[in-house]
Amino acid sequence: MTLDLTVKIGNLLLKNPVMPASGCFGYGEEYAAFYDLSCLGAIVVTGTTAEPRPGNPPARLVETPGGMLNAIGLQNPGVEAACEKIRRLQPYKTPVIVNVAGNTVEEYLQVIKVLEREETVAAYEINISCPNVKAGGMAFGTEPGTAAKLVAALRPATSKTLIVKLSPNVTDIVAVAKAVETAGADAVSLINTLLGMAIDVEQRRPVLANLTGGLSGPAVKPVALRMVWQVSAAVNIPVIGMGGISNAEDAVSFLLAGASAVAIGAANFRNPTVCPEVIAGIKDYLLRHGFQSVREITGLARTEEEKRRRAK
C-alpha cells in the first residue's frame, strides 16, 4: 500500500506531519550528524529576534519529574546572523519555519522584513509568549485582543505562511486561537511551555536564576492534548500540536485529537533521532489500521466521540 503522509499548513505542503519544535533544534547542525534532515516535514529553527540576545544567566535548565524547566531567555545571534545559518539548510529542500520573537510589534516587523529576503524561509511561527513592553510587559498571547492586533500588523508584511504559537498560560486558549485566526493567521501551533519553578531545598532558593521557567516534556502532554482538542474543534485553520511528544503513539494521539501536524521538543535532547523514529511509527500505525493517508486520522477521535454521543 502506498501511504500519503503529506499535509498542508497554509501555503506549505509538507512531505510528512513531523517537525522539531523551536528552541529544541537550534539550526539543525547538531542533529544533521545523526540523520538526514531532508526526512523531516519541516525544520523549525530557534527563536529569532531583531538584535542578538545573550539569554538569561545560569542556571537556565533543571530536570523535573517527567520533564524539564528552561529559562534560556531566547538566546540567539540576531536576525542578520541567523540568516547565514538558515541558508545552510537550503540543500535539504525541506520547508524552513523561523520562530519570530520580539518585545514590540515593531521588533517583530523588523525581523520579518529581514527574513523576507531569504528564499530558504518558507514560513514564520510567531511567538506570542513574549512580553509586550508597550503593554506593561504583558505577553502578547495572554489576551485575545492583543494577540489579534499583533497578527493583524504582521499579516500585510508577508505572503508566507503565518503560524501563531499559542501560550497555555491563559484562561481561555480557544478565545486566543479564534482571535488570531480572524486576524489572518494561517495556522496555530500549541502548546508553548507551561510556567513553573523548582526550589533547591538545601540551598533554600529557586534553582533557576530567572526564578521561573517553561515546563516541557511528557508531564505536559495531557494539558497539551486537551488544548489541541479544544482549539482544533473551534478554528478552521490547521493546528500543529506539541507538548510532551516522545514517540509515535504520542504523535498519533495529537493527530487524532485534531492536529494536522506535530512538533517534537524536549524529547530531542534525550533521543536525537526521535523525529525520524516518529515518522516511521506513524507510517506503521497507518498500515496497521488500513489508512492510506495521514489526513484521514486528523481529528478522528473527535469524530468518533461525536458519533457516540449522537447514538446515545
C-alpha positions in Angstrom: 0.0 0.0 0.0 1.3 3.5 -0.9 0.9 5.8 2.1 0.3 9.6 1.7 1.9 11.4 4.6 1.6 14.9 3.1 -0.2 17.6 5.0 -1.0 21.2 4.1 -0.2 24.0 6.5 -1.1 27.4 5.0 0.9 27.6 1.7 3.2 24.8 2.8 2.9 21.3 1.5 4.9 19.1 4.0 6.1 15.6 3.0 5.0 14.4 6.4 3.5 15.9 9.5 6.6 15.8 11.8 8.9 18.7 12.6 11.2 19.7 15.6 9.8 22.3 17.9 11.5 25.7 18.0 14.1 26.1 20.7 15.0 22.4 20.8 16.7 22.1 17.4 18.9 25.2 17.1 19.6 25.4 13.3 19.7 21.7 12.8 23.5 21.5 12.7 23.9 19.1 15.7 21.1 16.8 14.6 22.4 16.6 11.0 25.2 14.3 12.4 22.5 11.7 13.4 20.2 11.7 10.3 19.4 13.3 7.0 17.3 16.4 7.9 15.5 16.1 4.5 13.3 13.4 6.0 11.5 16.0 8.2 8.2 17.6 7.2 9.7 20.9 8.1 12.7 22.4 10.0 11.7 24.8 12.7 14.7 26.9 13.8 15.2 28.6 17.1 13.5 31.9 18.3 14.9 34.8 16.3 14.9 38.5 17.5 15.9 41.7 15.7 19.1 42.1 17.8 21.4 39.4 19.3 20.3 38.2 22.8 22.7 36.5 25.3 19.8 34.9 27.1 19.3 34.6 30.8 22.2 33.9 33.3 22.6 30.3 34.6 21.2 28.2 35.9 18.8 28.0 32.9 17.8 24.3 32.8 16.6 22.0 35.5 15.2 18.4 35.2 11.8 17.8 36.8 9.7 14.6 37.2 8.6 13.8 33.7 10.1 16.9 32.1 12.3 19.9 32.4 12.2 23.6 33.1 14.1 26.1 30.9 14.7 29.7 31.2 17.0 30.2 28.2 15.7 33.7 27.5 15.6 33.5 23.7 19.3 33.4 23.3 20.1 33.9 19.6 22.5 35.7 17.3 20.0 38.2 16.0 18.2 38.0 12.6 21.1 39.1 10.4 23.4 36.3 11.7 20.5 33.8 11.8 20.1 34.3 8.0 23.5 32.9 7.4 22.7 29.8 9.4 19.3 29.4 7.8 20.9 29.4 4.3 22.9 26.3 5.2 19.6 24.4 5.4 18.7 25.0 1.7 20.3 21.7 0.4 17.8 19.7 2.4 14.9 21.0 0.3 12.7 21.0 3.3 10.5 23.9 4.4 12.2 26.1 7.0 10.0 27.8 9.6 11.5 30.6 11.6 10.2 31.3 15.1 9.9 35.1 15.4 10.0 36.9 18.7 10.1 40.5 19.9 9.1 42.9 22.7 7.1 45.2 20.4 5.2 45.0 17.2 7.9 47.0 15.5 10.5 44.4 16.5 8.5 41.5 15.1 8.1 43.5 11.8 11.8 44.2 11.7 12.7 40.5 11.9 10.2 39.6 9.2 11.4 42.4 6.9 14.9 40.9 7.0 13.8 37.3 6.7 11.6 38.2 3.6 14.8 38.4 1.7 15.7 34.8 2.3 14.4 32.2 -0.2 15.1 29.4 2.2 12.5 30.7 4.7 9.1 29.2 4.0 7.0 30.3 7.0 7.0 32.2 10.3 6.0 30.9 13.6 5.0 33.9 15.7 6.0 33.5 19.4 3.3 35.4 21.3 4.6 34.4 24.7 7.0 37.4 24.6 6.4 40.4 26.8 4.7 43.3 25.1 6.8 46.2 26.6 4.2 48.8 25.4 1.5 47.0 27.3 3.4 46.9 30.6 5.2 43.6 30.0 2.1 41.6 29.4 2.7 38.7 27.0 1.2 39.3 23.5 -0.6 35.9 23.8 -2.3 36.3 27.1 -5.3 38.4 25.8 -7.1 37.7 22.6 -7.3 41.4 21.5 -3.6 41.9 22.0 -2.7 38.7 20.1 -5.1 39.7 17.2 -3.6 43.2 16.9 -0.1 41.7 16.6 -1.1 39.2 13.9 -3.1 41.9 12.0 0.0 44.1 12.0 2.2 41.3 10.7 -0.1 39.9 8.1 0.4 42.6 5.4 4.2 42.2 5.8 4.4 38.8 4.2 2.6 36.4 1.9 4.4 33.4 3.5 2.6 31.1 5.9 2.0 32.7 9.3 1.7 30.3 12.2 1.0 31.7 15.6 2.4 29.8 18.6 -0.1 29.9 21.5 0.7 30.1 25.2 -1.0 27.7 27.5 -0.7 30.2 30.4 -4.1 31.8 29.7 -7.6 31.4 30.9 -9.1 30.6 27.5 -6.7 29.4 24.8 -9.7 28.9 22.4 -10.5 32.6 22.5 -6.9 33.5 21.6 -6.9 30.9 18.8 -10.1 32.3 17.3 -8.8 35.9 17.6 -5.6 35.2 15.7 -7.5 33.2 13.0 -9.7 36.2 12.4 -6.7 38.5 12.3 -5.1 36.5 9.5 -3.1 33.6 10.9 -2.8 30.6 8.5 -2.3 28.1 11.3 -1.7 27.9 15.1 0.8 25.8 17.0 0.3 24.7 20.6 1.3 24.5 23.3 4.2 26.6 24.3 5.7 25.8 27.7 3.8 25.9 31.0 5.1 28.4 33.6 6.7 26.6 36.5 9.6 26.7 39.0 11.9 24.5 41.1 13.4 25.1 44.6 16.6 23.7 45.9 15.6 22.7 49.5 19.2 22.5 50.7 20.1 26.0 49.5 16.5 27.2 50.2 16.3 29.2 47.0 14.9 28.8 43.5 17.1 26.7 41.2 16.7 28.9 38.1 18.4 32.3 38.1 15.3 33.6 36.4 13.2 32.2 39.3 10.6 30.7 36.9 10.9 28.8 33.6 8.9 26.9 31.0 7.9 23.3 31.7 8.1 20.9 28.8 8.4 17.1 28.4 6.0 14.2 29.0 4.4 15.9 32.1 2.7 18.5 29.9 1.2 16.1 27.3 -2.3 15.7 28.9 -2.6 19.5 29.1 -1.4 20.0 25.5 -3.6 17.2 24.2 -6.7 18.8 25.8 -5.9 22.2 24.4 -5.3 20.8 20.9 -8.6 19.0 21.1 -10.4 22.2 22.1 -8.7 24.6 19.7 -8.9 22.3 16.6 -12.7 22.0 17.2 -13.1 25.8 17.3 -10.9 27.0 14.4 -10.9 26.4 10.6 -7.1 26.6 10.2 -4.6 23.8 10.7 -3.3 23.1 14.2 0.3 22.0 14.9 0.3 20.0 18.1 3.1 19.8 20.5 3.8 19.3 24.2 5.3 16.1 25.6 5.5 14.1 22.4 8.2 11.4 22.9 7.2 8.7 20.5 4.9 7.8 17.6 2.0 6.9 19.9 2.1 10.4 21.4 2.2 11.9 18.0 -0.7 9.9 16.7 -2.8 10.9 19.8 -2.3 14.6 18.8 -3.3 13.9 15.2 -6.4 12.0 16.4 -7.2 15.0 18.7 -7.3 17.3 15.7 -3.7 18.3 14.9 -2.7 18.4 11.2 1.0 18.1 12.1 3.1 17.7 15.2 6.3 19.3 16.6 8.7 17.5 18.9 10.6 19.4 21.5 12.3 18.2 24.7 12.4 14.6 23.5 15.2 15.6 21.0 17.5 16.2 24.0 17.0 12.6 25.2 16.8 10.9 21.9 18.3 12.9 18.9 16.7 10.5 16.4 13.2 10.8 17.8 11.8 12.7 14.8 12.6 10.1 12.1 11.5 7.4 14.6 8.2 9.1 15.0 7.8 9.4 11.2 8.4 5.7 10.8 6.0 5.0 13.7 3.2 7.0 12.1 3.7 5.0 8.9 3.4 1.8 10.8 0.2 3.0 12.6 -1.4 3.9 9.2 -0.5 0.5 7.7 -1.7 -1.5 10.7 -5.1 0.2 10.7 -5.6 0.3 7.0 -5.4 4.1 6.4 -4.0 5.4 3.1 -3.4 9.0 4.2 -2.3 10.6 7.4 -5.0 13.2 6.8 -7.6 10.5 7.4 -6.8 10.4 11.1 -6.7 14.1 11.8 -9.5 14.8 14.3 -10.7 11.2 14.0 -11.1 10.8 17.8 -13.3 13.8 17.9 -15.4 12.5 15.0 -15.8 9.1 16.7 -16.7 10.8 20.0 -19.4 12.9 18.3 -20.8 9.7 16.7 -21.0 8.0 20.1 -22.8 11.0 21.7 -25.3 11.2 18.9 -26.0 7.5 19.3 -26.9 7.8 22.9 
